[in-house]
């Protein structure tokens, strides 16, 4: 520190030709030239650090902005009444009635979780929780969508346990229930796992907080943990370049979390919000202080002065550039009027939260920073936060797309006897993607806070909005990279449809969408074709279903070298149920209920779990999607739940009908007798992955009312059998009988055998 020579604005003017390491910081030649044009001089080293992280792919969305605009352009008219805050803030907010609002969002922490699985996943949870907190909401639940390489791969054995421990440990320490998610294995995620974390929060609709610095003279307060050397350039750098096999070298870039500090910070913030002591609030996540200061200034009055040397440090050797790029966790920044400053500081003192005034809002239109009296930053804040580069990346359909779609797999041997069908059913149930995930979910607290009414392995997680209300929220996340690889437009809509259907099967009306779009390098025209098609499909799908996209995250550069992951849009859908007592579980737990298969079943196996598990094959086309049929099916499921016409419901997706029947039977400890409908091939009946379908259990006294409801909505409903509490198997008439005990053994032993 003693030998450090600060690079001031005055120095930048005196030495305009000083060579700067902009390329090493991820800036292109044209981007560096534009920075010089904006400033009218070369940037100082601190300014260069700020532009490098704020203009990174992770923070600026420079390759995706031109496509993401569709989500705003295509917001359905009927959805605008419920959308209180849309894209552009830390998280979207929707009106759920009874004076309440709900904010939710999903984000990625993929590359950090490969480098340091535990801390990468833990701080991913911490970051999304703070995004929800900054909207003025109390975080009430989390979810996680995880993808790894082959389940038996050595590196999966390294990464998965650490990720699960990080997700569970951080969330459990915060006292937040983990109510759902998914775990998927595929070779393309080897070396590049996906760790997508979702958080949902509840607030009063008139108490929304925004990230803006308004009112000249207001104080800028940095509070929470001290700034350290961990996470310097962390997520913003790791997520903005192709990932190579150099995890150890990049380890210092991974943030280190302290969930206990975050728990205290949450309670401190909520007390501050309740007393209405802030005019603006922002968490410090990716890009740290660089992001918080520029976004607050850019969205507010337009000017801010900061004394950077006032920032509390854990490491006194840090220099300004490092302080500005550090992504140390559990930090927040607030804008507080002078008259509220004393009360704000008192609340922080009560909670033993370090709080320091580091700056002041002004109307200069500039963000300036000083270091021991020397000016080291003098920039227009909007150029950092909102006016970064925007690229229309080249787009080209993958050279192998036609060949991929042309290989329909019609020649793949199919089971054609009862014994072979039985063996296939057992093999699918034991496959890692379909097997019991209790080894993972048992490490998460699903019921803390006492408001959880449904959690994994249900189709969607569900919580009460508050202890004083029966109003409930349902949440589901879904995505299928194989479908999206075969057809990105349809694949994104299938992910949307499945999450939408999963919410509806529990009795909740789908209300809004968040998304985490995980793709390879945007510099690859084939990847950009996949991305653009997926975004178009999702925007069109949401418009057709009448639900808005409230926000989300784009994660590019998910590849090792030149090998990208499967294009993986993960879609989260939020639903609303008037009374959680009317929820519908997946469990078959009543004797003699009639089982109805809803929707049309076709010979659709492109991208299916059967083709993947049994043959290691990917080709053809994914199942067709009919969003109007999905919407009407959801209406039937929601109304049937509200009228208590069904005792159980389960959507049909990966693995088809047999997997759904087995999961519901295992959950309810009940046997099942079903018959193959006339004219339908038994293999197609059991394992097709046609979309727009669900299986429901209807009590004997409700069959007439239920079938009338389906008839009114023109939803196909075929009575395929009954539950049988005395039966100890799934009996497919004329084909095979498979004991539930044998299914449970195959289903439950896979993950423990792999991961201990």
N, C-alpha and C positions, 0 to 999 in steps of 0.2 A: 504494500500500500504506500509506503514511504517513497518508493521509486516510481510511483504511477504518475504519468503526466497527462492531466485531463486535456481532452481535445475540445476546445471551446468554439463557439460561433465565431469569435474574433479570429481564432486560428484558421478556421475554415475559409474565411475571407482572405486571410494573408497567404495561405498556402493552397491555392485552388487546385494544383496539379498533384497533390499528394496521392500516391497509389493507395487504394482501399480494397480490402478483401471481400468485395461484394459477391463475387461468384461463390466463394466458400460459404457464404451465408445464404445461398440459394437464390440470389437475384440474377436475372438475365441481363445481358448488356443493355437491351432497350429499356429495361425497368430501371436500371441504375441511371441511364441517361435521362429518363423522365423525372427521377427524383431531383437531379441537378437542375432540370428545367423548372420544376415546381418551386425549389428554394432559391433559384437564381445564383447558386453557388454549389460547391460540393457539400455533402452532408457531413456533420460531425460524426465521430464514431458512435456516439449515443443515438443520433438520429438514424444512422445506417442500421443499427441494431433494431430500432423500432420499426423501420420500414421493412426490414427483412422478415420479421415475424408477422407483422400485420398484413403484408402482401403475400405471405405464404399461402399455399393452396388450402391448408387447414383453416386459416382465419379469413381469407378474402373471398373464397369460392370463385376464384377468377376463371376457372374452366367450366363451372357449372351454372353460373348466374344466368346466362342467356337461356338456359333450359328450365331452370327453377321458376322463372317468371310465370310459367304456365299455371302453377299452383294458385297464384294470385289472380291471373286473368280468367281462370275457369272456376272460381268459387261459385258454387250453385246459389241461386238467389235465395232459396229457402233456408240456406245455412247461415246467411248473414245475420239473422236475428239472434243466433246463439253464440256467434263469434265475437267475443269482447276484445281480444287482442290476437292479432294474427302474426304472420312471419315478420321477422326483423327484430323482435325483442328476445330476451333470454329464453322465453317459452311462451307458447300460445295459451290463451285463457278462453274458456267457454262458460256460458250461463247454464246452470243445471236446475234452477228454480229454488224456491224456498229461501231466496236471498243469498244463495251460495253460488260460488264460481269454482271451477276446477282448472288447474293448470297442469299440463303434462308434456313430456318431451323424452325422446330417446337420442342418445349420442354414442359415438364409438370411442374406444380406447384400445385399438387393435395392436399397433406396433409396440407401444410401451408394454403391453401384456405379453408379447413374445419375448422381449428383452428381459423383463423382470415380472414374471406372471403374477405374483402376489400383489406387489405394489402397483403394477399397471392396472390390474382389475380393481383393486381397492380404491385407487384415486379416480378411476372412471366412475365408480359409484359416488364418491365424494363430490366430484365435479357436477354431475347431473343433479344431485340433491341441492347444491348451492344455486344452480340455475333456477330451480323451482322456488327456493327460498327468496331469491331476489325479486320475484313477482309479488311478494308480500304474503305468500302462502305458507302454511305449515305442511311440510312433507309428510305424507301419510302412508306411502307404500312404494316399494321398488320392484322391478322385474329385470331379468337379464336374458339376452338372446346370445347364445354362445355357439361357436363353430370351431372345430379342430380338425387336424389331419386324421388319418386312419386310427381307429381306436386302439389298435395293437402296435402302433408306431412308437419307437423309443422316445421321440420328442414330444409326442402327445402325453406320454407318461410323465414327462417333465413339466409341461405347460398346464395341462388340465387341473391337476390337484392344486397347484398354486393359484390359478385363476379362481377356482371354486372357493378356496380358502380366503382369497382376497375379497371376493364378492360377499361371501357370508360373513366374514369377520367384520368388515367395515359396516355393512348394513345392520348386523346384529348389535354391534356396539352403539349404533345410532338409535336403536330401538325401533327400527322400521321393519314391518313384515315384508318378506319377499313372496309375492303372491302368484308368480307365474313366469313364463318364459319358454325357452326351448334350448335343446342341445342337439347339434347335428355334427356328424363326422363325414368327411370327404377328403380324398387325397389332395385336392387343390388347396386346402387350408393348411397343409403341412408346411411349416415355416412362416405362415401368415394367418394365425388364428384370428377370429373375429370376436371381440368382446363389446357387445352393445348393451348399454345400461339405460333403463327407463325409470323415471320417477314421476309420481303424481302427487299433487298437493291441493289442499282445500283452503279457501279463503272466502270472506264476504265479498260480494260482487262490487261493493263501493270502496274497497280497500286495496285495489290493485296498485302496485308500485312499478315504476318504470326507470330505465337506466338513462337519466338525463341530468345534466348539471345546469340548473337554472338559478337566476338571481345573483347578479353581481354582489360580491361581498360575502356570499355563502362560503362556508369552510369545507375543504376537502379532507375527509378523515379516512386514514388507513387503519383498519382494525382487524384483530384476529391474530394469527400466528405471525411470528417474525419471518423475514425473508432470508432464505438460505441458498446455498449453492446447488441444492438438489433441483432437478427439473429445469435447468437453464436451457431454454429453447425446446423443452421436452416434447409435448404432444405436437406443437406447431411445426417443429423441425422433423420429428420422426414420421409424421403423417404426410409430409410434403415432398417425399423423395422415394424412389424405388428402394425397397427394403432388401438389403443384401445379408449374407450370412456373417454378420459382424456384431452380433448381439453384445458381446462383452465390451467391445470398444464404445458402444453407445450407452452402456449402463448408466453413466452419470446423468444422462438426459432424462431418466425416469424419475418422476416425482415420488416423494415419500409421504405417506398419509398418516394422520393421527386422528382416528375417528372420535376419540374422547374430546379432543379440542374442537372438532366440528360439532359435536353434540352441544357443547357449551355455547358455541357460536350461534347455533340455530336458536337456542332459547333466548340468548341475548338479543338477536335480531327480532324475534317475535315480540319481545317486550318493547323494543324500540318502535316497531311498527304499530303496536297497540296504542302507544302514546303519541303517534304521528309526529315523530321527531326528525324524519328525513324527507327531503324533496326529491332525492334520486338515490339509487342504490345499484351497485354492480359487484358481482363476484370477480375474483381474480382466478381465471382458469388459464386456458391457452393464451399465450403472449403476456400473461401476468400484468404488471403495472403498465406496460405499453398499451395493452388493450383497454384496461379499465379507465385510464385517463383519457385516451383519445375518444372512446365511444361515449363516455359521459359528456365530454366537452362538445363533441360533434352533434350530439342530440339535444343539447341544451342551449344556453345563451350564446355559446360559440367560442368562449375563451376561458383559459385556466392557467394559473401560474403555480408551479410546484417547486418546493425545495426538496430535491431528491435525497440530500444527505440527512433529512429528518426521518426517513423510512427506517423503522426498527429492524435491525439485522441480527441473524443468528451467527453470521460469519463476518467479522469486521474487515476482512481482507477483500470483500467484494468491491468491484469497481462499478461505475455507473452503468456501463453496458450490460454487465451481468445482473445487476439489480433490475434493470428494465426488462430483461429477457427471462428472468427466473420465473418458473411456474410452481414455486412452493405452494403447498396446499393450505386450506383453511384460512383464507384471507378474503376480506371484503373491503369495498370502498364506498363511503357514503358522502352525500352532499347535505350539509346541515346549516340552517340559517343561524346567524350569531345568537339570536335569542334562545334557540333550542340547544346550543352547543353544551352548556353546563349540564342540562338534564341528560343529554346523550352520553356524555362522559361519565355521569353518575351510574347509568345503567351498565356501561361497560365495566366500570370499577366493581359494581355489585357482582358481576359474573366473572370477574378476574380475567377480563379480555383486554389485552393491550390495545390502546387506541391513541393515535397520534395525528394531530393536524399537520398535513404536509403541503397544503396548498389552499388556493382561494379561487373562486369563480370570478371572471370579469367579462367584459363585453368587447375584448380586443379582437376577437376572431382568431387568436393565436393560442397555441399551447406552448408555453415556455417552461423550461426547467433549469434550475441552478444547482450547482454542486459547490458547496463552500463559497458561495458568492459569485462564482463564474457561470455565465450562461452557456449551457451545453446543448439545449434544445430550443428551437424556435421554428415551429411548423404550423401550417393550417391543419387543424385536427381532422377535418373531413377528408383530406387527402390520404390520411392513414386509415381511417375507419370505413369510408364509403366510396372513395374515388381511386381505388387501386386498379390495377390492370384488369381488363375483361377480355377474355379470349374466346373466339369462335373457333374452337379446335377442329382440325380436319376430321371428317367422319367417313368411314368406309365399312361396308358390310364385310364381316370376316370372310376370308377367302375359302374357308371350309364350311361355311354356313349351309350352302345348298347340299353338300355331301352329307353333312350331319343330319339335316332334315330328311334327306332321302333314304337314310338307313332306318327303315321303320321297325326293324327287329322282328318282322313277321316270321322269320325262320327260326327264332329262338324257341327251343323245345318248351312246350307248356305241359303241365301236369294234366293227364287225361283220365286218371282213375281216382277213385276215392282215396286209396292209400297214398298216391302221389300228392293229391290235394292236401291231405293231412300233414304230410312231411313238409310241404311248402308253408303251410300255416304255422307250423312249429318253428321252422327256420326263420320266418319273418319276425315272429314274436321275440326270438332270441337275438335278432340283429341289433347292433349298437344303436342305430337311429330310432328303433321302435321299442327297444327294451326298457324296462323299468328304470327311471331316473332317480329313484329314492336315495341312492348312494350320494347323489349330488344335493337334492332338495332337502334331505334330512340335516344337512349342514347349515341350512337357512332357517331362521325363525319365521314361520309363516303366520303366526297368530298373535304376536306381541301387539300391544295397544288395544286388543280386544274387539276390534271392529271388522276383522276378517270373517267373511261368511263362506267364501269359496277360495281354494288355492290349489296349486298343482296336486294331482294331475288332472284337475277339472279343465274344461275347454277354455274357460277364462277365469282369471282371479276376480274376486268381488269383495268390496269393502263397503261398510256404511259410511256415509258422508260425515256423520258425527254421532256421538253417543245419544243425542237427543232426537235423532231422526231415523226413520226406516228407509229413507232415500239411499239408494245404493249406486256404486260405480262398478262397472265391469271393464276389464282390460285384457286384451289378448295381443300377442305379437306372433307374426308368422312370416315365413319366406321360404322359397324353394329355389336354390341356385340352379338345380338341374333344369327345371322348367324354364327359368330365365335364360339359361344358355341356349335352349332350343328355340325360344322365341321371347325376346326381352319385353316386348309390348304385352303379350299375353301373360308371361310369367309374372310381371308386376301386378297385373290385374288379378291373377290367381292368388297371389299373396294377400292382396287387399280383400278379395272375396273370402278367403279362408279366415282371416282375422275378423272380418265383419260377421261371418257365419258363427264363429266361435263365441262371439259376444252374444249373438241372438239366441244360441242354443241354451244359454243360461237364463234367458228371459229378459235381457236388457236390450233396449233400443239403441243401435249404433248411432253415435253422435258426432264424432270427430276423429281425425287421423293425424298421427305423427309418423315420421319415417327416418330410417337410417340407411342410406344408399351406399353400399360397400362394393367398390369396383377396382379394377386394375389401374394402370397408368393412363391419365388423360392425354398423354402424348402419343398414345397408340390409337390410331384412327378406328380400329376395330372395337376397342374398349369404349371409345366415345360413341360409336354407333349403338352399342349395347346400352350405355347410359342414357342417351337421348331417347331411345325407344322405350326404355323402362319408365323414364319420367313422363313421357307422353302418355303411356299406358296408364300410369297411376293418376295423372291429372284428369284424363278422360274418364277413368273409372270412378273417381271421387265425384266428378260432375254428374255422372249418370246416377250414382247412388244418392246424391244430394247431401254429401257430408264434406266439410272443408278440411284441407290440410292446414294444421295450425303451426307447423314448424318441424324442425328435424335437423338432420346432419348429413353431410356428404363426406364419405371417406374414400379418397382415391389412393393410388399407389399401393394397393393391396396385392402385391406380387413379389416373388423372389426372383431377381434377375429379370428374365423376359417371360416368366410363367405367371400369368394372372390367376387369381382365384376365380371360381365360378361367379358370374355377376349376381350379387346377392342384395336385392332390396328387401330390407326387413320392415314390415309394416305393423304399426301399433294402432289399434282401434279402441276408442273409449266409448262405452255404452252407459246408458242410464236406466235404472229400474226403480219404479215408484215405491216398491215395498220389497225389501230383501227377503221377507218371509215367503214370497212367491217365486223365489229362484228355483231353477231346475238343475239338478246335479246330473252327472253322467251315470251314476250307479243304478244298476238294475237291482232293486231291493224289495220288490213286491212280487208275490206269487200270482201267476196267471195273467199278468199284463200282456196285452197284445203288442207285438212289435211291428211297427210300420216303417218301411223304407220310403223316404220322401225324395222325389226327384227322379231323373231319368238316368239309367245305367247304360253306358256304351262300352264298346271294346276300345278302351283308352289306356295305353300302357307306356306311352312316350315319357321318359323321365321318371318312370315309376320306381317305387322302392323294390318291387319284385325284380324288375330288369337290373337294378343296381346291385341288389344283394345276391340274387341267384346267378346272374350272368355277367355282372360287371360291365353292363352295356349302357351307353347313353346315345340315343338317336331318335329320329322321328319328330313328332310334334307333341307338345304337351296337351293335356286335356283342354277341350273347348271351354270357353267361359261365356256365360250368359248372365250379365249383371242384372238385367231386369228379373230374371228368374231368381237370382240371389236375393234381390230386394223383396220379392213376394214371399219367398221361403222364410226370410227373416220375419216378415209380418206374421206368418202362420206360427212360427216358433214363439214369438213374443206374446201374441194373443193367447196361444194355448197355455203358456206358462201363467199368464195373468188370470186366466179362467180356471186354472188347475186341471186342465184336460190331460196333461202328461205327467208321469211320475219321474221320467228320466229322458234325456236327450243327449245325443253325441253327434258331432259332425263327422262326415266321412272325408278323409284326406289320405295321408300316407298309409299305404298298405290296404286301403279299401275297407269294405264292409266287415271282413272277418276280424281285422285288427280292432275296429270300433266295437264290435260285439264282445270280443275278448276283454278289452279294457273295461267296458261297462260291467261285464260279468265278474271280473276280478275285483272291481271296486265295490260291487254289491254282494259278492260271495253268493251268486245265484247262477243256476244253470240256465241254458237256453236251448230251445228246439226251433229250428228254422227249416223251411223248404225252399228249394230253388224255384222261382216263378217259371211257369210254362214258357218255353221258347227261349229261355236265357241260358247260355252256357254256364255251367257251374263255376268254372275258373273265372270268367268275367264277373259273375254274380259276387264272388267272394273277394276278388282282389283288384278289380278295376278302380282307378282313381278319378273317375268322372267327378266333376265339380258340381256344386249346387245341390248337394245331397246331405241328408241326415237320417239317423235312425232314432226313433222315439218309442218309449214304452207308454202305452195308453191303458189305464185301468178299464176293466170290463164294462163298468157303468158309463164310461165316457166315450166309447167307440163311436156311437152314432153322432154325438156332437162334434167329435174331432174330425171324422170323415166329412161331415157337412162343412166344417170350416175349410178343409183342404179343397173341397169341391167349389166353394164360393171363391176361393183364391186361385183356382185352376192349378193347384199344385198336385202332381202325381203322388199318390199314396197307396202302396201295396202292402197288404198284411202278409208278412213273411213268417210269422211264428209267434211263440209265446215264451215268457219267462217261466221257469219251473224251479221252485225253491227246493224240491226234492231231487231234482236232476243235478248231478255233480259234473256235468260236462257240457260242452257245446256240441250239439247233435245236429248235423246237417243231413236231413232225411235222404236216404239213398246214396250217400257219399261217404261220410265218416263220422265217428264220434271221438272227441278229444277231451279227456278229463281236464277239468279246470285246474286240478292239482299239478298235472303235467305241464300245462300252459304256464302256470305261475312259476314253476321251477325254472323252465327255460327262460322266461321273461325276466325273472328277478336275479338270476345268477350272473348275467353277462358283465355288468359294470363292476361289481365287487371282485370278480375274477381278474379283471383287467387292472383295476386300480387299488385293490386291497381293501 
